[in-house]
Amino acid sequence: MIAVDAGNTSIHIAHFKEGKLKGSKKIPTSGVTKTSLSRALNLKLSEKVLVCSVVPKVTKIFKSLEAPVYIAGPDVVIPIKSLYNKKQIGMDRLVGAYAAKKLFSGTRLVLDFGTAITLDFLSKTNLYQGGLILPGVGSTLRVFANCALLPNQTKFEKTKRIIPITTEDSIAKGLTEGFSLMINSLVKKYKKKLKIAQNKEVIVTGGEAKVIMPNLDFSFKYEPLLVLKGLEILSHNLPSKK
């Protein structure tokens, strides 16, 4: 089967066979067409495709494919109880929470570094309680790109200087340290509020996580394919499509 996590920035595609990952790839969401998507999927005859999408235009393209395509939410119910507004919850957050629950017993916090950063909460009984939404690292960096006197590209390289003396280093250090301090503080605060042990691992995912992870000061486990693995688990009981 093929699992697809379609986000605002990229579409992450993973091929599974008998529960094992056989390969994955990413393509940009911007400008995607039915032709480019079909080429990226490299579909085999009757191969099932399970899609988690937060982009309506991309969802529409998937529905137009000549293949058994299932959309998480409308076609496949995510079996996790949720307190979040049903009309507003992103399926990626629900699938991520479900996957964390299935793959990592006792998970209470799920941190996803995507176009936006989300910090989601699970109860002791695995109820999805909701969470926080913050600006993403990449989307914040793109704001700098619109400033005429700032560099077009910033490399997130470590500098030994406490106070940077180049614009590139200033932006990189500002983002990596700023975001990590914010995330560290929020995790500590909510662990205390929700009476979660400070040494309890946070499940971390998302393509931009690696930029921030070196500066995180709490215990965590990184699973870059969290949503895709959740979709693979959900695919075990897909109905047949004519």
Kinemage of the C-alpha trace (Angstrom):
@kinemage 1
@onewidth
@group {chain A} dominant
@subgroup {mainchain}
@vectorlist {calphas} color= white
{ca met a 1} P 0.000 0.000 0.000
{ca ile a 2} L 0.963 3.637 -0.370
{ca ala a 3} L 0.629 6.103 2.489
{ca val a 4} L 0.572 9.820 1.739
{ca asp a 5} L 0.924 12.769 4.099
{ca ala a 6} L -0.035 15.849 2.064
{ca gly a 7} L 0.877 19.087 3.800
{ca asn a 8} L 1.035 22.736 2.817
{ca thr a 9} L 4.741 22.597 1.940
{ca ser a 10} L 5.374 19.045 0.772
{ca ile a 11} L 3.705 15.743 -0.035
{ca his a 12} L 5.404 12.810 1.703
{ca ile a 13} L 4.860 9.441 0.008
{ca ala a 14} L 5.767 6.062 1.507
{ca his a 15} L 5.486 2.574 -0.005
{ca phe a 16} L 4.770 -0.290 2.391
{ca lys a 17} L 4.655 -4.011 1.743
{ca glu a 18} L 3.322 -6.366 4.408
{ca gly a 19} L 3.786 -3.651 7.011
{ca lys a 20} L 7.404 -2.904 6.124
{ca leu a 21} L 8.606 0.380 4.669
{ca lys a 22} L 10.057 -0.113 1.193
{ca gly a 23} L 10.867 3.503 0.402
{ca ser a 24} L 9.705 7.087 0.719
{ca lys a 25} L 10.019 10.388 -1.106
{ca lys a 26} L 8.882 13.992 -0.901
{ca ile a 27} L 7.603 16.283 -3.623
{ca pro a 28} L 6.639 19.974 -3.314
{ca thr a 29} L 2.947 20.666 -2.780
{ca ser a 30} L 3.113 23.842 -4.832
{ca gly a 31} L 2.378 23.224 -8.507
{ca val a 32} L 1.509 19.551 -8.124
{ca thr a 33} L -0.638 18.118 -10.935
{ca lys a 34} L -2.377 14.827 -11.614
{ca thr a 35} L 0.467 13.857 -13.953
{ca ser a 36} L 3.294 14.726 -11.551
{ca leu a 37} L 1.473 13.056 -8.677
{ca ser a 38} L 0.868 9.842 -10.664
{ca arg a 39} L 4.541 9.756 -11.611
{ca ala a 40} L 5.628 10.234 -7.989
{ca leu a 41} L 3.262 7.553 -6.695
{ca asn a 42} L 4.413 4.995 -9.284
{ca leu a 43} L 1.220 3.052 -8.731
{ca lys a 44} L 0.997 -0.668 -9.341
{ca leu a 45} L -2.227 -2.327 -10.449
{ca ser a 46} L -4.894 -2.204 -7.700
{ca glu a 47} L -2.435 -0.837 -5.134
{ca lys a 48} L -4.335 0.973 -2.388
{ca val a 49} L -3.515 4.577 -1.507
{ca leu a 50} L -4.401 6.052 1.890
{ca val a 51} L -4.092 9.830 2.026
{ca cys a 52} L -3.954 12.243 4.944
{ca ser a 53} L -4.360 15.709 3.432
{ca val a 54} L -4.787 19.227 4.818
{ca val a 55} L -4.817 20.761 1.325
{ca pro a 56} L -8.253 20.570 -0.378
{ca lys a 57} L -6.829 21.098 -3.893
{ca val a 58} L -4.441 18.184 -3.426
{ca thr a 59} L -7.205 16.014 -1.985
{ca lys a 60} L -9.233 16.680 -5.133
{ca ile a 61} L -6.337 15.555 -7.343
{ca phe a 62} L -5.994 12.306 -5.395
{ca lys a 63} L -9.709 11.627 -5.782
{ca ser a 64} L -9.331 11.953 -9.564
{ca leu a 65} L -6.705 9.193 -9.819
{ca glu a 66} L -7.575 5.881 -11.455
{ca ala a 67} L -6.699 3.938 -8.323
{ca pro a 68} L -8.343 2.810 -5.070
{ca val a 69} L -7.736 6.027 -3.092
{ca tyr a 70} L -8.955 6.469 0.480
{ca ile a 71} L -8.985 9.812 2.286
{ca ala a 72} L -8.383 9.799 6.047
{ca gly a 73} L -11.472 11.281 7.663
{ca pro a 74} L -14.162 11.007 4.967
{ca asp a 75} L -13.327 7.413 3.941
{ca val a 76} L -11.424 6.135 6.962
{ca val a 77} L -12.408 7.044 10.517
{ca ile a 78} L -9.452 7.680 12.844
{ca pro a 79} L -10.225 5.477 15.881
{ca ile a 80} L -9.265 7.922 18.594
{ca lys a 81} L -11.634 9.932 20.776
{ca ser a 82} L -11.135 13.676 20.433
{ca leu a 83} L -12.218 16.800 22.311
{ca tyr a 84} L -11.172 19.087 19.441
{ca asn a 85} L -13.676 20.950 17.251
{ca lys a 86} L -14.593 18.321 14.632
{ca lys a 87} L -14.890 20.932 11.867
{ca gln a 88} L -11.413 22.340 12.508
{ca ile a 89} L -9.166 19.437 13.430
{ca gly a 90} L -6.468 18.616 10.876
{ca met a 91} L -6.406 14.927 10.008
{ca asp a 92} L -2.601 14.954 10.225
{ca arg a 93} L -2.827 15.835 13.916
{ca leu a 94} L -5.357 13.086 14.620
{ca val a 95} L -3.419 10.470 12.643
{ca gly a 96} L -0.190 11.563 14.371
{ca ala a 97} L -1.798 11.208 17.783
{ca tyr a 98} L -3.247 7.810 16.851
{ca ala a 99} L 0.130 6.616 15.538
{ca ala a 100} L 1.932 7.818 18.669
{ca lys a 101} L -0.598 5.965 20.804
{ca lys a 102} L -0.140 2.734 18.813
{ca leu a 103} L 3.650 2.878 18.403
{ca phe a 104} L 4.706 4.355 21.745
{ca ser a 105} L 2.747 3.177 24.752
{ca gly a 106} L 1.787 5.863 27.227
{ca thr a 107} L 2.489 8.828 24.932
{ca arg a 108} L 1.200 12.127 26.336
{ca leu a 109} L 2.824 14.766 24.092
{ca val a 110} L 3.326 14.824 20.294
{ca leu a 111} L 5.448 17.585 18.770
{ca asp a 112} L 5.274 18.056 14.991
{ca phe a 113} L 7.673 20.418 13.192
{ca gly a 114} L 5.891 21.052 9.903
{ca thr a 115} L 4.751 24.184 8.058
{ca ala a 116} L 3.316 24.995 11.464
{ca ile a 117} L 4.584 23.534 14.739
{ca thr a 118} L 1.928 21.667 16.696
{ca leu a 119} L 2.176 20.450 20.282
{ca asp a 120} L -0.632 17.966 20.916
{ca phe a 121} L -1.790 16.336 24.117
{ca leu a 122} L -3.065 12.843 24.905
{ca ser a 123} L -4.691 11.861 28.181
{ca lys a 124} L -3.727 8.831 30.238
{ca thr a 125} L -6.637 7.038 28.577
{ca asn a 126} L -5.357 8.006 25.073
{ca leu a 127} L -7.992 10.691 24.513
{ca tyr a 128} L -6.874 13.388 22.060
{ca gln a 129} L -7.274 16.542 24.136
{ca gly a 130} L -6.157 19.170 21.598
{ca gly a 131} L -3.020 21.257 21.444
{ca leu a 132} L -1.115 24.355 20.428
{ca ile a 133} L -0.291 25.711 16.966
{ca leu a 134} L 2.851 27.807 16.481
{ca pro a 135} L 4.596 29.294 13.414
{ca gly a 136} L 6.915 26.821 11.695
{ca val a 137} L 10.670 27.306 11.326
{ca gly a 138} L 10.545 27.283 7.528
{ca ser a 139} L 7.523 29.559 7.281
{ca thr a 140} L 9.197 32.036 9.656
{ca leu a 141} L 12.379 31.903 7.575
{ca arg a 142} L 10.368 32.712 4.458
{ca val a 143} L 9.214 35.936 6.121
{ca phe a 144} L 12.859 37.037 6.229
{ca ala a 145} L 13.151 36.276 2.507
{ca asn a 146} L 10.668 39.074 1.809
{ca cys a 147} L 12.965 41.658 3.426
{ca ala a 148} L 15.059 43.372 0.754
{ca leu a 149} L 18.267 43.770 2.775
{ca leu a 150} L 18.323 40.252 4.209
{ca pro a 151} L 19.987 37.205 2.551
{ca asn a 152} L 17.902 34.917 0.326
{ca gln a 153} L 19.258 31.764 1.955
{ca thr a 154} L 20.209 30.985 5.524
{ca lys a 155} L 22.243 27.920 6.543
{ca phe a 156} L 21.583 26.556 9.999
{ca glu a 157} L 25.212 26.072 10.952
{ca lys a 158} L 26.492 26.261 14.495
{ca thr a 159} L 28.579 29.252 15.456
{ca lys a 160} L 30.783 29.452 18.550
{ca arg a 161} L 30.075 33.137 18.877
{ca ile a 162} L 27.651 34.077 21.622
{ca ile a 163} L 26.690 37.176 19.648
{ca pro a 164} L 26.613 36.659 15.853
{ca ile a 165} L 28.292 39.235 13.610
{ca thr a 166} L 26.793 38.261 10.227
{ca thr a 167} L 23.167 38.480 9.133
{ca glu a 168} L 23.063 34.793 8.165
{ca asp a 169} L 24.347 33.721 11.596
{ca ser a 170} L 22.023 36.184 13.319
{ca ile a 171} L 18.963 34.687 11.627
{ca ala a 172} L 20.102 31.076 12.093
{ca lys a 173} L 20.922 31.540 15.774
{ca gly a 174} L 17.783 33.580 16.362
{ca leu a 175} L 15.580 30.873 14.881
{ca thr a 176} L 17.271 27.786 16.324
{ca glu a 177} L 17.719 29.195 19.825
{ca gly a 178} L 14.468 31.156 19.805
{ca phe a 179} L 12.322 28.208 18.775
{ca ser a 180} L 14.102 25.745 21.057
{ca leu a 181} L 13.738 28.035 24.088
{ca met a 182} L 10.043 28.485 23.296
{ca ile a 183} L 9.444 24.739 22.832
{ca asn a 184} L 11.502 23.784 25.906
{ca ser a 185} L 9.528 26.233 28.028
{ca leu a 186} L 6.148 25.065 26.717
{ca val a 187} L 6.930 21.373 27.233
{ca lys a 188} L 8.152 22.012 30.778
{ca lys a 189} L 5.107 24.166 31.558
{ca tyr a 190} L 2.515 21.716 30.262
{ca lys a 191} L 4.180 18.675 31.756
{ca lys a 192} L 3.867 20.413 35.096
{ca lys a 193} L 0.267 21.532 34.499
{ca leu a 194} L -0.848 18.107 33.293
{ca lys a 195} L 1.200 16.252 35.917
{ca ile a 196} L 3.298 14.436 33.345
{ca ala a 197} L 6.682 13.216 34.601
{ca gln a 198} L 9.465 15.499 33.336
{ca asn a 199} L 11.422 12.448 32.107
{ca lys a 200} L 8.442 11.193 30.054
{ca glu a 201} L 9.459 11.098 26.384
{ca val a 202} L 7.858 13.491 23.928
{ca ile a 203} L 7.247 12.027 20.459
{ca val a 204} L 8.824 14.360 17.891
{ca thr a 205} L 8.158 14.316 14.149
{ca gly a 206} L 8.208 16.618 11.132
{ca gly a 207} L 10.685 17.551 8.427
{ca glu a 208} L 12.049 20.624 10.208
{ca ala a 209} L 12.611 18.930 13.568
{ca lys a 210} L 16.308 18.230 12.966
{ca val a 211} L 17.113 21.948 12.936
{ca ile a 212} L 15.769 22.360 16.478
{ca met a 213} L 16.412 18.942 18.073
{ca pro a 214} L 20.043 19.610 19.109
{ca asn a 215} L 18.785 22.385 21.397
{ca leu a 216} L 15.891 20.532 23.021
{ca asp a 217} L 16.471 19.911 26.726
{ca phe a 218} L 13.763 17.307 27.381
{ca ser a 219} L 13.602 13.577 26.724
{ca phe a 220} L 12.165 12.771 23.304
{ca lys a 221} L 11.962 10.127 20.610
{ca tyr a 222} L 12.171 11.186 16.960
{ca glu a 223} L 9.900 9.410 14.481
{ca pro a 224} L 10.008 11.217 11.104
{ca leu a 225} L 7.387 8.918 9.549
{ca leu a 226} L 4.845 9.123 12.377
{ca val a 227} L 1.814 10.037 10.238
{ca leu a 228} L 2.790 7.658 7.429
{ca lys a 229} L 3.195 4.762 9.858
{ca gly a 230} L -0.168 5.660 11.363
{ca leu a 231} L -1.728 5.453 7.912
{ca glu a 232} L -0.111 2.066 7.354
{ca ile a 233} L -1.705 0.789 10.567
{ca leu a 234} L -5.085 2.195 9.490
{ca ser a 235} L -4.766 0.510 6.076
{ca his a 236} L -5.096 -2.949 7.593
{ca asn a 237} L -8.896 -2.656 7.611
{ca leu a 238} L -9.591 -0.719 4.424
{ca pro a 239} L -12.823 -1.680 2.658
{ca ser a 240} L -12.767 -2.778 -0.978
{ca lys a 241} L -13.369 -0.163 -3.671
{ca lys a 242} L -14.897 -0.973 -7.005
